[in-house]
Amino acid sequence: MEILGATLRICVDDLETAVPFYERLAGGTALRFERGGVQVAAVGCFLLMSGPEAQLEVLRKVAATIAVKDVDETHRVLTELGARIVAGPLATPGGRNLIAMHPDGVVYEYADRGGS
């Protein structure tokens, strides 16, 4: 399993106000999309999320998003190591992902850019 990097997940009250700050900070333009009623802006290593509090409450339980080369391989390795797969693998706007709870109880999202 190859880990390529990590993304910081940030819940914000006002996405329109937050995006310009993070675009300047990261030196790039945000990729925006909507998922499950939550508005999302990905810019640099930041994933900004805004939406209904009930949805954000669930999203806050995920510590970070970890970029991997292949979600299927990640699924296999995590399962072998005793992690519990909470959701996925599923298609996303940028590839595929899964949500896993590590044996220590911490929850992470693992995402690739297209899968295999």
CNS distance restraints for C-alpha pairs under 8 A (distance, minus, plus):
assign (resid   1 and name CA) (resid  68 and name CA) 7.28 0.50 0.50
assign (resid   1 and name CA) (resid  69 and name CA) 7.29 0.50 0.50
assign (resid   1 and name CA) (resid  70 and name CA) 7.33 0.50 0.50
assign (resid   1 and name CA) (resid  73 and name CA) 6.00 0.50 0.50
assign (resid   1 and name CA) (resid  74 and name CA) 5.56 0.50 0.50
assign (resid   1 and name CA) (resid  77 and name CA) 6.85 0.50 0.50
assign (resid   2 and name CA) (resid  68 and name CA) 5.65 0.50 0.50
assign (resid   2 and name CA) (resid  69 and name CA) 5.62 0.50 0.50
assign (resid   2 and name CA) (resid  70 and name CA) 7.63 0.50 0.50
assign (resid   3 and name CA) (resid  66 and name CA) 6.98 0.50 0.50
assign (resid   3 and name CA) (resid  67 and name CA) 5.94 0.50 0.50
assign (resid   3 and name CA) (resid  68 and name CA) 4.54 0.50 0.50
assign (resid   3 and name CA) (resid  69 and name CA) 6.66 0.50 0.50
assign (resid   4 and name CA) (resid  66 and name CA) 7.50 0.50 0.50
assign (resid   4 and name CA) (resid  67 and name CA) 5.20 0.50 0.50
assign (resid   4 and name CA) (resid  68 and name CA) 5.29 0.50 0.50
assign (resid   4 and name CA) (resid  69 and name CA) 6.76 0.50 0.50
assign (resid   5 and name CA) (resid  66 and name CA) 5.93 0.50 0.50
assign (resid   5 and name CA) (resid  67 and name CA) 5.18 0.50 0.50
assign (resid   5 and name CA) (resid  68 and name CA) 7.38 0.50 0.50
assign (resid   6 and name CA) (resid  45 and name CA) 6.96 0.50 0.50
assign (resid   6 and name CA) (resid  64 and name CA) 6.82 0.50 0.50
assign (resid   6 and name CA) (resid  65 and name CA) 5.60 0.50 0.50
assign (resid   6 and name CA) (resid  66 and name CA) 4.36 0.50 0.50
assign (resid   6 and name CA) (resid  67 and name CA) 5.72 0.50 0.50
assign (resid   7 and name CA) (resid  45 and name CA) 4.72 0.50 0.50
assign (resid   7 and name CA) (resid  46 and name CA) 5.56 0.50 0.50
assign (resid   7 and name CA) (resid  47 and name CA) 6.49 0.50 0.50
assign (resid   7 and name CA) (resid  64 and name CA) 6.03 0.50 0.50
assign (resid   7 and name CA) (resid  65 and name CA) 5.02 0.50 0.50
assign (resid   7 and name CA) (resid  66 and name CA) 6.30 0.50 0.50
assign (resid   7 and name CA) (resid  67 and name CA) 7.62 0.50 0.50
assign (resid   8 and name CA) (resid  45 and name CA) 6.11 0.50 0.50
assign (resid   8 and name CA) (resid  46 and name CA) 4.96 0.50 0.50
assign (resid   8 and name CA) (resid  47 and name CA) 5.99 0.50 0.50
assign (resid   8 and name CA) (resid  64 and name CA) 5.58 0.50 0.50
assign (resid   8 and name CA) (resid  65 and name CA) 6.73 0.50 0.50
assign (resid   9 and name CA) (resid  46 and name CA) 6.22 0.50 0.50
assign (resid   9 and name CA) (resid  47 and name CA) 4.87 0.50 0.50
assign (resid   9 and name CA) (resid  48 and name CA) 6.23 0.50 0.50
assign (resid   9 and name CA) (resid  49 and name CA) 7.54 0.50 0.50
assign (resid   9 and name CA) (resid  60 and name CA) 7.92 0.50 0.50
assign (resid   9 and name CA) (resid  63 and name CA) 7.39 0.50 0.50
assign (resid   9 and name CA) (resid  64 and name CA) 5.85 0.50 0.50
assign (resid   9 and name CA) (resid  65 and name CA) 7.08 0.50 0.50
assign (resid  10 and name CA) (resid  46 and name CA) 7.12 0.50 0.50
assign (resid  10 and name CA) (resid  47 and name CA) 6.01 0.50 0.50
assign (resid  10 and name CA) (resid  48 and name CA) 4.89 0.50 0.50
assign (resid  10 and name CA) (resid  49 and name CA) 6.15 0.50 0.50
assign (resid  11 and name CA) (resid  48 and name CA) 5.84 0.50 0.50
assign (resid  11 and name CA) (resid  49 and name CA) 4.75 0.50 0.50
assign (resid  11 and name CA) (resid  50 and name CA) 5.82 0.50 0.50
assign (resid  11 and name CA) (resid  56 and name CA) 6.85 0.50 0.50
assign (resid  11 and name CA) (resid  60 and name CA) 7.39 0.50 0.50
assign (resid  12 and name CA) (resid  18 and name CA) 7.17 0.50 0.50
assign (resid  12 and name CA) (resid  48 and name CA) 6.64 0.50 0.50
assign (resid  12 and name CA) (resid  49 and name CA) 6.01 0.50 0.50
assign (resid  12 and name CA) (resid  50 and name CA) 5.35 0.50 0.50
assign (resid  13 and name CA) (resid  50 and name CA) 5.95 0.50 0.50
assign (resid  13 and name CA) (resid  51 and name CA) 7.69 0.50 0.50
assign (resid  14 and name CA) (resid  18 and name CA) 6.30 0.50 0.50
assign (resid  14 and name CA) (resid  50 and name CA) 6.64 0.50 0.50
assign (resid  15 and name CA) (resid  19 and name CA) 5.89 0.50 0.50
assign (resid  15 and name CA) (resid  39 and name CA) 7.63 0.50 0.50
assign (resid  15 and name CA) (resid  40 and name CA) 7.96 0.50 0.50
assign (resid  15 and name CA) (resid  41 and name CA) 7.75 0.50 0.50
assign (resid  15 and name CA) (resid  48 and name CA) 7.20 0.50 0.50
assign (resid  15 and name CA) (resid  49 and name CA) 7.08 0.50 0.50
assign (resid  15 and name CA) (resid  50 and name CA) 5.93 0.50 0.50
assign (resid  16 and name CA) (resid  20 and name CA) 7.43 0.50 0.50
assign (resid  17 and name CA) (resid  21 and name CA) 7.44 0.50 0.50
assign (resid  18 and name CA) (resid  22 and name CA) 6.48 0.50 0.50
assign (resid  18 and name CA) (resid  48 and name CA) 7.96 0.50 0.50
assign (resid  19 and name CA) (resid  23 and name CA) 5.99 0.50 0.50
assign (resid  19 and name CA) (resid  30 and name CA) 7.07 0.50 0.50
assign (resid  19 and name CA) (resid  41 and name CA) 7.13 0.50 0.50
assign (resid  19 and name CA) (resid  48 and name CA) 7.72 0.50 0.50
assign (resid  20 and name CA) (resid  24 and name CA) 6.22 0.50 0.50
assign (resid  21 and name CA) (resid  25 and name CA) 6.13 0.50 0.50
assign (resid  22 and name CA) (resid  26 and name CA) 5.82 0.50 0.50
assign (resid  22 and name CA) (resid  27 and name CA) 7.97 0.50 0.50
assign (resid  22 and name CA) (resid  43 and name CA) 6.84 0.50 0.50
assign (resid  22 and name CA) (resid  46 and name CA) 7.63 0.50 0.50
assign (resid  23 and name CA) (resid  27 and name CA) 5.53 0.50 0.50
assign (resid  23 and name CA) (resid  28 and name CA) 5.13 0.50 0.50
assign (resid  23 and name CA) (resid  29 and name CA) 5.57 0.50 0.50
assign (resid  23 and name CA) (resid  30 and name CA) 6.40 0.50 0.50
assign (resid  23 and name CA) (resid  43 and name CA) 6.26 0.50 0.50
assign (resid  23 and name CA) (resid  44 and name CA) 7.83 0.50 0.50
assign (resid  24 and name CA) (resid  28 and name CA) 6.86 0.50 0.50
assign (resid  26 and name CA) (resid  43 and name CA) 6.71 0.50 0.50
assign (resid  26 and name CA) (resid  44 and name CA) 5.32 0.50 0.50
assign (resid  26 and name CA) (resid  45 and name CA) 7.61 0.50 0.50
assign (resid  27 and name CA) (resid  44 and name CA) 7.57 0.50 0.50
assign (resid  28 and name CA) (resid  43 and name CA) 6.37 0.50 0.50
assign (resid  28 and name CA) (resid  44 and name CA) 6.62 0.50 0.50
assign (resid  29 and name CA) (resid  43 and name CA) 6.21 0.50 0.50
assign (resid  30 and name CA) (resid  41 and name CA) 5.54 0.50 0.50
assign (resid  30 and name CA) (resid  42 and name CA) 5.21 0.50 0.50
assign (resid  30 and name CA) (resid  43 and name CA) 4.44 0.50 0.50
assign (resid  30 and name CA) (resid  44 and name CA) 7.84 0.50 0.50
assign (resid  31 and name CA) (resid  41 and name CA) 5.46 0.50 0.50
assign (resid  31 and name CA) (resid  42 and name CA) 5.08 0.50 0.50
assign (resid  31 and name CA) (resid  43 and name CA) 6.45 0.50 0.50
assign (resid  32 and name CA) (resid  39 and name CA) 7.48 0.50 0.50
assign (resid  32 and name CA) (resid  40 and name CA) 5.59 0.50 0.50
assign (resid  32 and name CA) (resid  41 and name CA) 4.37 0.50 0.50
assign (resid  32 and name CA) (resid  42 and name CA) 6.41 0.50 0.50
assign (resid  33 and name CA) (resid  39 and name CA) 6.16 0.50 0.50
assign (resid  33 and name CA) (resid  40 and name CA) 5.31 0.50 0.50
assign (resid  33 and name CA) (resid  41 and name CA) 6.55 0.50 0.50
assign (resid  33 and name CA) (resid  93 and name CA) 7.70 0.50 0.50
assign (resid  34 and name CA) (resid  38 and name CA) 5.57 0.50 0.50
assign (resid  34 and name CA) (resid  39 and name CA) 4.53 0.50 0.50
assign (resid  34 and name CA) (resid  40 and name CA) 5.71 0.50 0.50
assign (resid  35 and name CA) (resid  39 and name CA) 6.60 0.50 0.50
assign (resid  35 and name CA) (resid  40 and name CA) 7.36 0.50 0.50
assign (resid  37 and name CA) (resid  51 and name CA) 6.50 0.50 0.50
assign (resid  37 and name CA) (resid  52 and name CA) 7.34 0.50 0.50
assign (resid  37 and name CA) (resid  55 and name CA) 7.74 0.50 0.50
assign (resid  38 and name CA) (resid  49 and name CA) 6.49 0.50 0.50
assign (resid  38 and name CA) (resid  50 and name CA) 5.67 0.50 0.50
assign (resid  38 and name CA) (resid  51 and name CA) 4.56 0.50 0.50
assign (resid  38 and name CA) (resid  52 and name CA) 7.00 0.50 0.50
assign (resid  38 and name CA) (resid  55 and name CA) 7.14 0.50 0.50
assign (resid  38 and name CA) (resid  56 and name CA) 7.80 0.50 0.50
assign (resid  39 and name CA) (resid  49 and name CA) 5.76 0.50 0.50
assign (resid  39 and name CA) (resid  50 and name CA) 5.27 0.50 0.50
assign (resid  39 and name CA) (resid  51 and name CA) 6.08 0.50 0.50
assign (resid  40 and name CA) (resid  47 and name CA) 6.94 0.50 0.50
assign (resid  40 and name CA) (resid  48 and name CA) 5.61 0.50 0.50
assign (resid  40 and name CA) (resid  49 and name CA) 4.61 0.50 0.50
assign (resid  40 and name CA) (resid  50 and name CA) 6.58 0.50 0.50
assign (resid  41 and name CA) (resid  47 and name CA) 5.90 0.50 0.50
assign (resid  41 and name CA) (resid  48 and name CA) 5.10 0.50 0.50
assign (resid  41 and name CA) (resid  49 and name CA) 6.60 0.50 0.50
assign (resid  42 and name CA) (resid  46 and name CA) 5.90 0.50 0.50
assign (resid  42 and name CA) (resid  47 and name CA) 4.54 0.50 0.50
assign (resid  42 and name CA) (resid  48 and name CA) 6.24 0.50 0.50
assign (resid  43 and name CA) (resid  47 and name CA) 6.49 0.50 0.50
assign (resid  49 and name CA) (resid  56 and name CA) 7.67 0.50 0.50
assign (resid  50 and name CA) (resid  56 and name CA) 7.21 0.50 0.50
assign (resid  51 and name CA) (resid  55 and name CA) 6.86 0.50 0.50
assign (resid  51 and name CA) (resid  56 and name CA) 6.57 0.50 0.50
assign (resid  52 and name CA) (resid  56 and name CA) 6.35 0.50 0.50
assign (resid  53 and name CA) (resid  57 and name CA) 5.95 0.50 0.50
assign (resid  54 and name CA) (resid  58 and name CA) 6.86 0.50 0.50
assign (resid  55 and name CA) (resid  59 and name CA) 6.48 0.50 0.50
assign (resid  56 and name CA) (resid  60 and name CA) 6.01 0.50 0.50
assign (resid  57 and name CA) (resid  61 and name CA) 6.99 0.50 0.50
assign (resid  58 and name CA) (resid  62 and name CA) 7.72 0.50 0.50
assign (resid  61 and name CA) (resid 107 and name CA) 6.68 0.50 0.50
assign (resid  62 and name CA) (resid 106 and name CA) 7.60 0.50 0.50
assign (resid  62 and name CA) (resid 107 and name CA) 4.96 0.50 0.50
assign (resid  62 and name CA) (resid 108 and name CA) 5.15 0.50 0.50
assign (resid  62 and name CA) (resid 109 and name CA) 6.63 0.50 0.50
assign (resid  63 and name CA) (resid 106 and name CA) 6.90 0.50 0.50
assign (resid  63 and name CA) (resid 107 and name CA) 5.89 0.50 0.50
assign (resid  63 and name CA) (resid 108 and name CA) 5.54 0.50 0.50
assign (resid  63 and name CA) (resid 109 and name CA) 7.94 0.50 0.50
assign (resid  64 and name CA) (resid 107 and name CA) 7.92 0.50 0.50
assign (resid  64 and name CA) (resid 108 and name CA) 5.45 0.50 0.50
assign (resid  64 and name CA) (resid 109 and name CA) 6.36 0.50 0.50
assign (resid  65 and name CA) (resid 108 and name CA) 5.98 0.50 0.50
assign (resid  65 and name CA) (resid 109 and name CA) 4.61 0.50 0.50
assign (resid  65 and name CA) (resid 110 and name CA) 5.71 0.50 0.50
assign (resid  65 and name CA) (resid 111 and name CA) 6.99 0.50 0.50
assign (resid  66 and name CA) (resid 108 and name CA) 7.17 0.50 0.50
assign (resid  66 and name CA) (resid 109 and name CA) 6.12 0.50 0.50
assign (resid  66 and name CA) (resid 110 and name CA) 4.79 0.50 0.50
assign (resid  66 and name CA) (resid 111 and name CA) 6.25 0.50 0.50
assign (resid  67 and name CA) (resid 110 and name CA) 5.87 0.50 0.50
assign (resid  67 and name CA) (resid 111 and name CA) 5.02 0.50 0.50
assign (resid  67 and name CA) (resid 112 and name CA) 5.76 0.50 0.50
assign (resid  68 and name CA) (resid  74 and name CA) 7.38 0.50 0.50
assign (resid  68 and name CA) (resid 110 and name CA) 6.50 0.50 0.50
assign (resid  68 and name CA) (resid 111 and name CA) 5.86 0.50 0.50
assign (resid  68 and name CA) (resid 112 and name CA) 5.17 0.50 0.50
assign (resid  69 and name CA) (resid 112 and name CA) 5.62 0.50 0.50
assign (resid  69 and name CA) (resid 113 and name CA) 7.53 0.50 0.50
assign (resid  69 and name CA) (resid 115 and name CA) 7.55 0.50 0.50
assign (resid  70 and name CA) (resid  74 and name CA) 6.27 0.50 0.50
assign (resid  70 and name CA) (resid 111 and name CA) 7.96 0.50 0.50
assign (resid  70 and name CA) (resid 112 and name CA) 5.75 0.50 0.50
assign (resid  70 and name CA) (resid 115 and name CA) 5.33 0.50 0.50
assign (resid  70 and name CA) (resid 116 and name CA) 6.39 0.50 0.50
assign (resid  71 and name CA) (resid  75 and name CA) 6.00 0.50 0.50
assign (resid  71 and name CA) (resid  89 and name CA) 6.91 0.50 0.50
assign (resid  71 and name CA) (resid  96 and name CA) 6.76 0.50 0.50
assign (resid  71 and name CA) (resid  97 and name CA) 6.37 0.50 0.50
assign (resid  71 and name CA) (resid  98 and name CA) 7.17 0.50 0.50
assign (resid  71 and name CA) (resid 110 and name CA) 6.93 0.50 0.50
assign (resid  71 and name CA) (resid 111 and name CA) 6.36 0.50 0.50
assign (resid  71 and name CA) (resid 112 and name CA) 5.88 0.50 0.50
assign (resid  71 and name CA) (resid 115 and name CA) 6.07 0.50 0.50
assign (resid  72 and name CA) (resid  76 and name CA) 6.41 0.50 0.50
assign (resid  72 and name CA) (resid  89 and name CA) 7.42 0.50 0.50
assign (resid  72 and name CA) (resid 115 and name CA) 7.30 0.50 0.50
assign (resid  72 and name CA) (resid 116 and name CA) 7.53 0.50 0.50
assign (resid  73 and name CA) (resid  77 and name CA) 6.24 0.50 0.50
assign (resid  74 and name CA) (resid  78 and name CA) 5.94 0.50 0.50
assign (resid  74 and name CA) (resid 110 and name CA) 7.75 0.50 0.50
assign (resid  75 and name CA) (resid  79 and name CA) 6.08 0.50 0.50
assign (resid  75 and name CA) (resid  85 and name CA) 7.59 0.50 0.50
assign (resid  75 and name CA) (resid  89 and name CA) 7.79 0.50 0.50
assign (resid  75 and name CA) (resid  98 and name CA) 7.68 0.50 0.50
assign (resid  76 and name CA) (resid  80 and name CA) 6.20 0.50 0.50
assign (resid  77 and name CA) (resid  81 and name CA) 6.19 0.50 0.50
assign (resid  78 and name CA) (resid  82 and name CA) 6.37 0.50 0.50
assign (resid  78 and name CA) (resid  83 and name CA) 5.18 0.50 0.50
assign (resid  78 and name CA) (resid  84 and name CA) 7.66 0.50 0.50
assign (resid  78 and name CA) (resid  85 and name CA) 7.94 0.50 0.50
assign (resid  78 and name CA) (resid 100 and name CA) 7.79 0.50 0.50
assign (resid  78 and name CA) (resid 102 and name CA) 7.95 0.50 0.50
assign (resid  79 and name CA) (resid  83 and name CA) 5.26 0.50 0.50
assign (resid  79 and name CA) (resid  84 and name CA) 6.60 0.50 0.50
assign (resid  79 and name CA) (resid  85 and name CA) 7.30 0.50 0.50
assign (resid  82 and name CA) (resid 102 and name CA) 7.23 0.50 0.50
assign (resid  82 and name CA) (resid 103 and name CA) 6.20 0.50 0.50
assign (resid  83 and name CA) (resid 100 and name CA) 6.36 0.50 0.50
assign (resid  83 and name CA) (resid 101 and name CA) 5.58 0.50 0.50
assign (resid  83 and name CA) (resid 102 and name CA) 4.50 0.50 0.50
assign (resid  83 and name CA) (resid 103 and name CA) 5.43 0.50 0.50
assign (resid  84 and name CA) (resid 100 and name CA) 5.56 0.50 0.50
assign (resid  84 and name CA) (resid 101 and name CA) 5.14 0.50 0.50
assign (resid  84 and name CA) (resid 102 and name CA) 6.54 0.50 0.50
assign (resid  84 and name CA) (resid 103 and name CA) 7.55 0.50 0.50
assign (resid  85 and name CA) (resid  98 and name CA) 7.26 0.50 0.50
assign (resid  85 and name CA) (resid  99 and name CA) 6.04 0.50 0.50
assign (resid  85 and name CA) (resid 100 and name CA) 4.37 0.50 0.50
assign (resid  85 and name CA) (resid 101 and name CA) 6.38 0.50 0.50
assign (resid  86 and name CA) (resid  98 and name CA) 7.54 0.50 0.50
assign (resid  86 and name CA) (resid  99 and name CA) 5.31 0.50 0.50
assign (resid  86 and name CA) (resid 100 and name CA) 5.24 0.50 0.50
assign (resid  86 and name CA) (resid 101 and name CA) 6.71 0.50 0.50
assign (resid  87 and name CA) (resid  98 and name CA) 5.49 0.50 0.50
assign (resid  87 and name CA) (resid  99 and name CA) 5.04 0.50 0.50
assign (resid  87 and name CA) (resid 100 and name CA) 7.09 0.50 0.50
assign (resid  88 and name CA) (resid  97 and name CA) 6.31 0.50 0.50
assign (resid  88 and name CA) (resid  98 and name CA) 4.29 0.50 0.50
assign (resid  88 and name CA) (resid  99 and name CA) 6.45 0.50 0.50
assign (resid  89 and name CA) (resid  96 and name CA) 6.34 0.50 0.50
assign (resid  89 and name CA) (resid  97 and name CA) 5.21 0.50 0.50
assign (resid  89 and name CA) (resid  98 and name CA) 4.52 0.50 0.50
assign (resid  89 and name CA) (resid  99 and name CA) 7.87 0.50 0.50
assign (resid  90 and name CA) (resid  96 and name CA) 5.32 0.50 0.50
assign (resid  90 and name CA) (resid  97 and name CA) 5.39 0.50 0.50
assign (resid  90 and name CA) (resid  98 and name CA) 6.37 0.50 0.50
assign (resid  91 and name CA) (resid  95 and name CA) 5.95 0.50 0.50
assign (resid  91 and name CA) (resid  96 and name CA) 4.37 0.50 0.50
assign (resid  91 and name CA) (resid  97 and name CA) 6.58 0.50 0.50
assign (resid  92 and name CA) (resid  96 and name CA) 5.17 0.50 0.50
assign (resid  92 and name CA) (resid  97 and name CA) 6.79 0.50 0.50
assign (resid  94 and name CA) (resid 112 and name CA) 7.71 0.50 0.50
assign (resid  94 and name CA) (resid 113 and name CA) 5.57 0.50 0.50
assign (resid  94 and name CA) (resid 114 and name CA) 6.80 0.50 0.50
assign (resid  95 and name CA) (resid 111 and name CA) 7.01 0.50 0.50
assign (resid  95 and name CA) (resid 112 and name CA) 5.48 0.50 0.50
assign (resid  95 and name CA) (resid 113 and name CA) 4.12 0.50 0.50
assign (resid  95 and name CA) (resid 114 and name CA) 3.83 0.50 0.50
assign (resid  95 and name CA) (resid 115 and name CA) 6.31 0.50 0.50
assign (resid  96 and name CA) (resid 111 and name CA) 5.61 0.50 0.50
assign (resid  96 and name CA) (resid 112 and name CA) 5.48 0.50 0.50
assign (resid  96 and name CA) (resid 113 and name CA) 6.58 0.50 0.50
assign (resid  96 and name CA) (resid 114 and name CA) 5.93 0.50 0.50
assign (resid  96 and name CA) (resid 115 and name CA) 6.07 0.50 0.50
assign (resid  97 and name CA) (resid 109 and name CA) 6.76 0.50 0.50
assign (resid  97 and name CA) (resid 110 and name CA) 5.40 0.50 0.50
assign (resid  97 and name CA) (resid 111 and name CA) 4.13 0.50 0.50
assign (resid  97 and name CA) (resid 112 and name CA) 6.38 0.50 0.50
assign (resid  98 and name CA) (resid 109 and name CA) 5.74 0.50 0.50
assign (resid  98 and name CA) (resid 110 and name CA) 5.38 0.50 0.50
assign (resid  98 and name CA) (resid 111 and name CA) 6.61 0.50 0.50
assign (resid  99 and name CA) (resid 107 and name CA) 7.00 0.50 0.50
assign (resid  99 and name CA) (resid 108 and name CA) 5.76 0.50 0.50
assign (resid  99 and name CA) (resid 109 and name CA) 4.43 0.50 0.50
assign (resid  99 and name CA) (resid 110 and name CA) 6.29 0.50 0.50
assign (resid 100 and name CA) (resid 107 and name CA) 5.63 0.50 0.50
assign (resid 100 and name CA) (resid 108 and name CA) 5.56 0.50 0.50
assign (resid 100 and name CA) (resid 109 and name CA) 6.43 0.50 0.50
assign (resid 100 and name CA) (resid 110 and name CA) 7.71 0.50 0.50
assign (resid 101 and name CA) (resid 105 and name CA) 5.72 0.50 0.50
assign (resid 101 and name CA) (resid 106 and name CA) 5.58 0.50 0.50
assign (resid 101 and name CA) (resid 107 and name CA) 4.30 0.50 0.50
assign (resid 101 and name CA) (resid 108 and name CA) 6.49 0.50 0.50
assign (resid 102 and name CA) (resid 106 and name CA) 5.49 0.50 0.50
assign (resid 102 and name CA) (resid 107 and name CA) 6.27 0.50 0.50
assign (resid 102 and name CA) (resid 108 and name CA) 7.82 0.50 0.50
